[in-house]
Amino acid sequence: NNPYAGVWSSGGALNTARRALAGGGTQTAGLAFGGDTGPANVGITEEYNGSSWSEDGDLNSARSKLAGAGTQTAGIGFGGNTGSVSALTELYNGSSWTETGDLSTARDQLAAAGTTTAGLAFGGSDATPAVTNSTEEFGGSSWTSGGNLNSARRYLAGFGIQTAALATGGAEPTIVAKTEQYNGTSWTEVADLN
């Protein structure tokens, strides 16, 4: 028996069902934005209070397969697909989104970590469309190159902060269990997912 094992319980459902969306925040102050409802990309933004979702200001650019990080009152969304691969970056202040400096490399199916002043974008598919290992660091208004992932992949998960992030899972194109750790400069492979 694992003394740290938890259980999942039902929470309130999103107001708009969708896939390929992004998010940020915490269990009691969550943020969900963008995505694809099936027929079209959407810019819908919803905030979670621990039990239910409410809609707030939409993204300026409706898109799916984007990445997100930050908090409910200081969120960031970037990349994605608007019908073509996007480099757009938008910042959320708790009620509305503002466009800021674009990613250096347009891509979708990427992962994220960090905050609105110290963000991290990694992996994904570029416009060619090739799977990429590119990493970019966000300083509050613009992106700069960081150390590349050891394994180029898309559909991966990311979490942590700009100087201590994890990239895990994804497809190279085959599905992998690889996990890499970022120290603010470079990625190191660590224990794989089970």
C-alpha positions as CSV (number, residue, x, y, z in Angstrom):
1,N,0.0,0.0,0.0
2,N,1.2,3.5,-0.9
3,P,0.5,5.8,2.0
4,Y,0.7,8.8,-0.4
5,A,-1.8,7.5,-2.9
6,G,-4.8,9.7,-3.5
7,V,-8.1,9.3,-5.2
8,W,-9.8,11.3,-7.9
9,S,-13.3,12.8,-7.3
10,S,-15.6,14.6,-9.7
11,G,-15.5,18.3,-10.0
12,G,-17.6,20.7,-12.0
13,A,-17.6,20.2,-15.8
14,L,-16.4,22.8,-18.2
15,N,-19.1,24.9,-19.8
16,T,-17.8,24.2,-23.3
17,A,-16.7,20.6,-24.1
18,R,-13.5,20.6,-26.1
19,R,-10.1,18.9,-26.8
20,A,-6.5,20.1,-27.4
21,L,-6.8,23.0,-24.9
22,A,-4.3,24.4,-22.5
23,G,-4.4,25.4,-18.8
24,G,-2.8,26.8,-15.7
25,G,-3.4,27.5,-12.1
26,T,-4.3,25.3,-9.2
27,Q,-7.0,22.9,-8.0
28,T,-9.0,25.8,-6.5
29,A,-8.0,28.5,-9.0
30,G,-7.7,26.8,-12.3
31,L,-7.6,28.2,-15.9
32,A,-8.6,26.5,-19.1
33,F,-8.4,28.1,-22.5
34,G,-8.5,27.5,-26.3
35,G,-9.1,24.1,-27.8
36,D,-11.2,22.5,-30.5
37,T,-14.9,21.8,-30.2
38,G,-14.9,19.4,-33.2
39,P,-16.1,21.7,-35.9
40,A,-13.8,24.7,-35.0
41,N,-11.0,26.1,-32.9
42,V,-12.2,28.3,-30.0
43,G,-10.7,31.0,-27.8
44,I,-12.9,30.4,-24.9
45,T,-11.4,30.9,-21.4
46,E,-12.9,29.4,-18.3
47,E,-11.8,29.8,-14.6
48,Y,-12.3,27.1,-11.9
49,N,-13.0,28.0,-8.3
50,G,-12.7,24.5,-6.9
51,S,-16.2,23.3,-7.7
52,S,-17.4,25.0,-10.9
53,W,-16.2,26.8,-14.1
54,S,-17.2,30.3,-15.3
55,E,-16.3,31.9,-18.6
56,D,-14.2,35.0,-18.7
57,G,-12.3,36.9,-21.5
58,D,-11.5,34.8,-24.6
59,L,-8.1,34.5,-26.2
60,N,-7.6,37.0,-29.0
61,S,-6.7,34.2,-31.4
62,A,-8.8,31.0,-31.3
63,R,-6.6,28.0,-31.5
64,S,-6.0,24.4,-30.4
65,K,-3.0,22.3,-29.5
66,L,-1.4,25.2,-27.7
67,A,0.5,25.3,-24.4
68,G,-0.2,27.1,-21.2
69,A,1.3,27.9,-17.8
70,G,1.0,30.4,-15.0
71,T,-1.9,31.1,-12.6
72,Q,-5.5,32.1,-12.9
73,T,-4.6,35.8,-12.6
74,A,-1.3,35.7,-14.5
75,G,-1.5,33.1,-17.2
76,I,0.3,32.5,-20.5
77,G,-0.8,30.7,-23.6
78,F,1.5,30.2,-26.7
79,G,1.9,28.3,-29.9
80,G,-0.9,26.1,-31.2
81,N,-2.8,25.8,-34.4
82,T,-5.2,28.4,-35.8
83,G,-5.6,26.5,-39.1
84,S,-1.8,26.7,-39.5
85,V,0.9,26.3,-36.9
86,S,1.2,29.5,-34.7
87,A,3.9,31.4,-32.8
88,L,1.4,33.6,-31.0
89,T,1.9,34.4,-27.3
90,E,-0.8,35.9,-25.1
91,L,-0.8,36.9,-21.4
92,Y,-3.9,36.7,-19.2
93,N,-4.4,39.1,-16.3
94,G,-7.5,37.4,-14.7
95,S,-10.0,39.0,-17.1
96,S,-8.5,39.5,-20.5
97,W,-5.7,38.4,-22.8
98,T,-3.0,40.7,-24.4
99,E,-0.7,39.6,-27.2
100,T,3.0,39.9,-26.6
101,G,6.2,38.7,-28.3
102,D,5.8,35.6,-30.5
103,L,7.7,32.3,-30.1
104,S,10.8,32.2,-32.3
105,T,9.6,29.0,-33.8
106,A,5.9,28.5,-34.6
107,R,4.7,25.1,-33.3
108,D,1.8,23.2,-31.9
109,Q,1.5,20.0,-29.7
110,L,4.2,21.5,-27.4
111,A,4.6,21.6,-23.6
112,A,5.1,24.4,-21.1
113,A,6.3,25.2,-17.6
114,G,6.9,28.4,-15.6
115,T,5.2,31.7,-15.2
116,T,4.4,34.9,-17.2
117,T,7.8,36.4,-16.4
118,A,9.8,33.2,-16.6
119,G,8.1,30.8,-19.0
120,L,9.4,27.7,-20.8
121,A,8.2,26.2,-24.2
122,F,9.6,22.9,-25.4
123,G,9.0,20.2,-28.0
124,G,6.0,20.1,-30.4
125,S,5.7,20.1,-34.2
126,D,6.9,22.9,-36.4
127,A,5.3,24.1,-39.6
128,T,7.1,21.6,-41.8
129,P,5.6,19.6,-39.9
130,A,8.6,18.0,-38.1
131,V,8.8,17.0,-34.5
132,T,11.2,19.4,-32.7
133,N,13.4,19.4,-29.6
134,S,13.6,23.2,-29.5
135,T,13.3,24.9,-26.1
136,E,12.6,28.6,-25.7
137,E,12.6,30.8,-22.5
138,F,10.2,33.6,-21.9
139,G,11.3,36.7,-20.0
140,G,8.0,38.6,-19.7
141,S,7.8,40.0,-23.2
142,S,10.0,38.0,-25.6
143,W,11.4,34.5,-26.2
144,T,15.1,33.4,-26.4
145,S,16.6,30.0,-27.2
146,G,17.3,27.6,-24.4
147,G,18.9,24.2,-24.4
148,N,17.3,21.6,-26.7
149,L,15.5,18.5,-25.4
150,N,17.6,15.4,-25.9
151,S,14.6,13.7,-27.5
152,A,12.5,15.6,-30.1
153,R,8.8,14.9,-29.4
154,R,5.3,16.2,-29.4
155,Y,2.2,15.6,-27.2
156,L,4.4,15.6,-24.2
157,A,3.6,17.0,-20.7
158,G,5.5,19.7,-18.9
159,F,5.5,21.2,-15.5
160,G,7.7,23.1,-13.0
161,I,9.5,26.4,-13.3
162,Q,11.9,27.8,-15.9
163,T,15.0,26.7,-13.9
164,A,13.6,23.3,-12.7
165,A,11.2,21.8,-15.2
166,L,10.2,18.3,-16.3
167,A,9.3,17.1,-19.8
168,T,7.7,13.7,-19.8
169,G,6.0,11.3,-22.2
170,G,5.0,12.2,-25.8
171,A,5.6,10.8,-29.2
172,E,8.8,10.7,-31.4
173,P,6.6,9.7,-33.4
174,T,6.1,6.4,-31.4
175,I,4.8,6.9,-27.9
176,V,7.6,7.1,-25.3
177,A,8.0,7.1,-21.5
178,K,11.1,9.3,-21.5
179,T,11.4,12.0,-18.8
180,E,13.9,14.9,-19.0
181,Q,14.8,17.5,-16.4
182,Y,15.7,21.1,-17.2
183,N,18.0,23.1,-15.0
184,G,17.7,26.5,-16.7
185,T,20.4,25.6,-19.3
186,S,20.2,22.0,-20.4
187,W,18.0,18.9,-20.3
188,T,19.1,15.6,-18.6
189,E,17.3,12.3,-19.0
190,V,16.0,10.9,-15.8
191,A,13.8,7.9,-14.8
192,D,11.1,7.0,-17.4
193,L,7.4,7.0,-16.7
194,N,6.2,3.6,-15.5
